[in-house]
């Protein structure tokens, strides 16, 4: 078993600042360093069994393997030390019982990070990020949105849309089609933005959605 993150540090640091300082976080966001992850993962037989039927149901869905492959790419690219921080600082839910009927959803703290849905043409995704990372000059202003950049991050301009959730620096990006989702994840600027938002919430403390973490889906994200 890998060592579990400590509940709090003596200097008052919260979240993953307890074992990953700000400088290394910035370097990881910018792609200057790779982070050493735990070799093994924590597990819970009870938690695994709780969602086993949902995993089987997911695997019977069209495009399930494609969705799991995208989830794996997201974990490898956008989550810091995903094995070490699994469940405590991020979680993935399988077929969560919410009105929008997602296939899978990744959360941290109290925040949704990434969601995949079934779509008539395959898959669609929703990314929650900081608005300031997608404006032309880094300000938090909806009228400064860099829509030209967003359209360049997908296969076709019509594959991307957006919305403005409540919150001063919160922004939602909707991407349709597996090829465009992969291209969005491969964009250096978009990847930095996703990483920055994820760290913002992973640094706020323990994940509030630990009880809905699905180890069966996480296996596809994290195991070799």
N, C-alpha and C positions, 0 to 999 in steps of 0.2 A: 504494500500500500504506500502511496506517496504521502508525504507530510501534508496535513491539512493547514490552510491559512489560519493565522492566529486571529482571535476575535478583536483585538485592539492592540495598538502599540503604545509604549510608554510615552511617546512624544505626542500622542493624540491623533496620529495619522489614521485615516479611515480607508476602507476599501483596499485595493491592491497596492496603494502607496506603502502599505506595511512591508511589502517585500519587493517592490519595484519603484525606485525613486523617480522623481519628476524628470530628471535629465534622461534617464533610460527610456522613460515613457515617450518623451519627445523624439528621441532617436528612433524608436520603433515606429511611431506615427509617420515619420519622414522616410522610413525604409532604410535607415543607415545601419541598423543592427538587426540581427535575428535573436530572439529570446530563447534561452534554454528552458525547455518544458520538462515536466515530470515524466519519467519513463513509464509509470503505471498510473492507473486511475483509481479513484475511490468508487465504491459501488454500494448498492443497497438491494438485497434480494426482494425485500418487501416492496420497495418502490418500483423495481423492475417488473415484478409480477403484476402490480397494480395497473400498469399501462400496456401489458403484453398483448391484450386483445386489440387495442387500438393500433398497435404497430402492425399486427397481422392484417387488419382492415386497410391500413395505409398502403401496405405492400401490394394489395390487390387493385389499387387505384391505377388508372392509366397515368403514365409518366412518373410513377413513383420513383423508379430508379434514377431518372433524370433529376427529380427534385432532391433526392438524397445526395447525388453527386454535386449539385449546386450548394447544398448545405455544407458539404465537406470543404468545398472551395471557400465558402464564407468563413468557416472555422479556421482554416489554415491561414487565411489572408487577414481577417478582420478581428479575431479574438486573441488577446495576448495570453500566451501560455494556456491554451484552452484546456489541457488535461489538469493542470494544477488548479485552475480557477473554476472548473466544472461544478455546477450546481450551487456552490457557495456564492459565486459572483456572476454567473450567467446560467441560464437554463434553456432547454428546448422543450416545447410541449407538442404533443402529437394529437392531431384532430381535436383541438380545444373546443369546448362547447360555448363558443361565442357566436353572435348573430351573423358575423361576416363569413363564417364557415371556412377557416383556413385549413390547409394541410398541416403545416407546422409553423411555430412561432418561436423566435428567440427573444428572451427578455433579460434585463439586468436591473437590479434595484427594483424600482416600481415602473420601469419604462419598457415598452416594446422597442426592440431594435430592428428586427427583420422578420418578415412574414412571407410565406409562399402560399399561393392559392392555385387551385385548379382553374383552368381557363378553357374556353371553347377551342382555342388553338394550341393548348398545351399547358403552359404555366404563366403566372404573373407574380410579381414580387412587389413588396412595399418596404422601403427603407426609411427609417426615421433618422434624421441628421440635424446638424446645426445649419440654420439658414445662412449665417455669415460665411460658411464655406462655399456657398453657391451663388453669391452675389458678385457683381463685377468688381467691387472694391472692398469686399470684406465687411461691409456694414450690415447691420440688421435692418433691412428695409426691403419690403416685398417688391417695390418698384425698381429695385436694382438687381433683380434676379437675372442670372446669366443663362438665359434659356438657350442661347446658341451653344454654350458649352454642354448643357444637359443633352441637347439633341445630338451632339457629337459623340456622346458616350454610349450610344445604342446603334443597332443596325439600321434602323429607319426612324426618322423623326417622329412618326406617329406611335412609335413603341414606348415613348416616355411621356408621363404626365406628372403633375405635382399638386400638392394641396398645402394649406397652412393651418396646422393644428394650433390650438391655444398654447401660448407660451412665447416669450419674447424672442428666443433664438431657436425655435423648433421648426422643422421643415420636413415634409413628406414627399418622397419620390416614388412614383409608380412606374414599373417597367414591365412590359409585356413580351413574352417569348423567351425561351431558354437562351438563345444565342445573344439576345440583347442584355439579359441579366448577367451572363458571363462577361460580356464586353464591359458592362458598367463596373463590375468587380475588378476588371483588369485595368481600368483607367487609374493612373497614378493619383490624380487629384481627387477623384471620387473615393478611392481607397483610403487616402489620408483623411478625408472627411468622415468616412464611416468609422475608422479607427479612433478619431478624436472624440466623436460622439459616444462611442462605446466606452471609452476610458472615462469620460465624464461621469457616466452612470455607474460603472464598475467601481469608481472611487467613492461613491456615495455611501457605501456600506454593503452589508449582506444582501443578497438577492431575495426579494420578497416572494418569488415564485418557485422556491425550492420544492414545495410539495407537488408541483405539477411537472417536475423534471422527468423526462422520459429517457431512461438509460438505453432502451432499445434503439431509439433514433440516434442518440449520441454515439452509439457503437459505430454507426455508418459515418459519422462525422470525424471520429477521433482514432479509431483502431486501424492499424495497418492491414 
